[in-house]
Amino acid sequence: MNEVSPAIPASGEERHATWLELFFDLVAVAGVAQIAHLLHGEPGAADLGLYVLLFLAFWTAWVCFTLYGNVAGEGTHVRTVLAAMFGMAVMAAAVPGVHAGENSQARALALAYVVIRILANRVWRHRREILVDWPAAQMSLGVIPWIVSLWAHEPVRYWLWALGIALDLYVTFTVSARDIIENRRAQDQGEKTPSRLREAVLPVSVAAPDAGHLSERLGLFVIIVLGEGVAQVVEAASEAPWNRRLYGLAAAAFFLLVALWSLSFRHGYAGVPYLTARSLPARAALPLHCFLSGCLAALAAGLGAAAEHLDTLPDSTRWLLCSSLAGYFLLTGIAALRQPLGARRWLLSVVLPCGTVPLLIAGAGAGLGTVAVVWLLVAVTLWPTFYESRRAKRLGANARPGT
């Protein structure tokens, strides 16, 4: 019978991303850029669906090895991480072909994803550790539809990919540590080992992620996504005529990205606004980080498209920009719910208006110019900071003697 040993305590030294991890994150830069390009032009429902699907798959592959490096530390196998890095590079390179309906690129992307997930499963088996915070990294249920998709064609393959992602989310939210241990025990007993070893005690420890290091890695991913917003605007501006409209849009896009950076890092944790280290369990915080990063990447694509339509925005682009920002703020409401004080007031005064006003702009802003739309989104994004500033002054005045 397997035993669960207690987690090894941290050394107490503050860890930072290693050169290998920073090198690994370069693939995330390429992947986010390729996936964001799916929303260029005037994206339709099919483009948006493919964007969501591929972003979730790419983020899942990235986080599996981010968590591995976080737990393994100096014991990280460089070759394994580099192999996963190569697989993610293949995924990123295949994205345009998948969008164009090329079967060879779609199969290459699916095969690379399957290999990455198998590698992730193997590293945890070799370490004899249970990753309670993200069980999908060491369970292969969600990989099965991706394997089947190697022999499927569109649109069936896309539904199989979506099923695989859905199964991973199901495992994440429903499988307990005891379930993972029982699954590992069944796998160990099923291995072809001598009978005298099959009954041996095989200790399994619960992996204990380094919260500070994980926050840094997750934050770096958000920085990559915000940087993609800058890259999108710069790329579009380099091909557009330089006039007053472009200058106004460039300034508005810059202030919008700075305001989002401030919310995500000066008032947040791991790139998620108003999240603290222990306000949410990792099983909830990691998907929250994924969905919020997806909204920011879609916003980055919308800013790039805005620079290509300086007069007025197409309806699809306006909805992409506004709904992405609305999704960002509505997701922050999940983190705000865990705040001990003032959560209800915060939701009503900040999350609700910031989540609904962009949707109103999207629905009623057909007559607005491109620059005006982006500046309105800047005003929405600055409202939380303005609200916090006023609230701090009010609390400071009430705390003075004699007031």
C-alpha positions, 0 to 999 in steps of 0.5 A: 500500500502506498503511503503519502509522505508529508511535503518537504518544507521549503528552504526559506530562500526566495526563488526566482525564475532560472535562465532555463525557465526564462528561455522556456517562456520565450516559446510562450511569447511566440505562442501567444503572438501566433494565437492572437493573430487568429483574431486579426481582421474581422474575426467571426464566431469560428475564429473566436472559438478556435482562438479560445481552444488553442489558447487553452491548449497552449496555456495547459502545456505551458503550465504543466512544465511551469509547475514541474520546474517550480516543484523540482527546482534544481532537480529539473531535467533540462532535456525534458524541459527542452523537449517540451519547449520544442513541442510548444514551438511546433504548436505555435508554428502550426497555428496559422496552418490550423486556422487555414484548415491544413490537415498536416499542421493540425496533426502536427499541433495535436501530436506535439500537444500529446507528446508534451502531456505524456512527458509531463505525466512521466516526470511526475511518475518518476518523481513519485509525487502527487501534484494536487494543485493541478492533477490534469498534469499527471492524468491522461484522460484529457489527452485521449481525445487529442490522440483520436483527433490525429485520424479525424478531420475538421470540424470533428477534430476541433470538437475532440480537442474541446472535449480534451480540454473540458476533461482536463478542467473536469479533472482539475475541479473534481478529482481529489488527492485521494483519487490521484493516489488510488489511480497511482496505486492501480498503475503501480500494481499493474506494472510488470514487476516481480511479485515480491516487489509488487507489494512493496511500500512505494512512498508517494509525496504530495508536491508542495509548490513554491508560492512566491516562485509560482507567482513570479512565473504566472506574472511573467506570462501576463507580462508576455501577454501585455507585451503582445499588446504593445507588439500588435500596436507597433506592428500595425502602426508601422504600416499605417499612415502617421497622422493625428488619429494614429497618434491618439490611438497610440497614446490611448493604447499605451495608457490602457496597457499601463493601467492594466499592468498597474491593476494586475501587478501593483494591486494583484498577485500572479498577474491577477488583480486583487488576488492574494497568495492564499485567497484562492486555492491553486486549483481555482487560481490557475484557471482564473489566471488562464482565462484572464490571460486569454482576455488580455491576449484577445484585447491585444489582438483588438488593439492591433486591429484598431490601428488598422481601422483608424476611422471606425471599428468594424462591429466584430473588432469593437465587440472583441475589444470591449468584451475582452476588457469586460471579461477581464474585470468580471474575472477579477470579481472572483478574486474580489469575492475572497477579500475579507473586507469591502468585497460587496462594495467593491463588486458594486462600485468597481467590478459591476460598472467596469464589467458592464460599461465596455459591453454598453460601448460595444453595443451602442458605439457603432457611431464612435470613432476608433480613438474615442472607443479606446479612450473610453476603455482607458477611462473604464480601466482607470476607474478602479485606481480612482475609486481606491484613491478616493476611498483611501483619502476618505478612510484617512480623513475618518481616522484623524483625531477629532473627525 
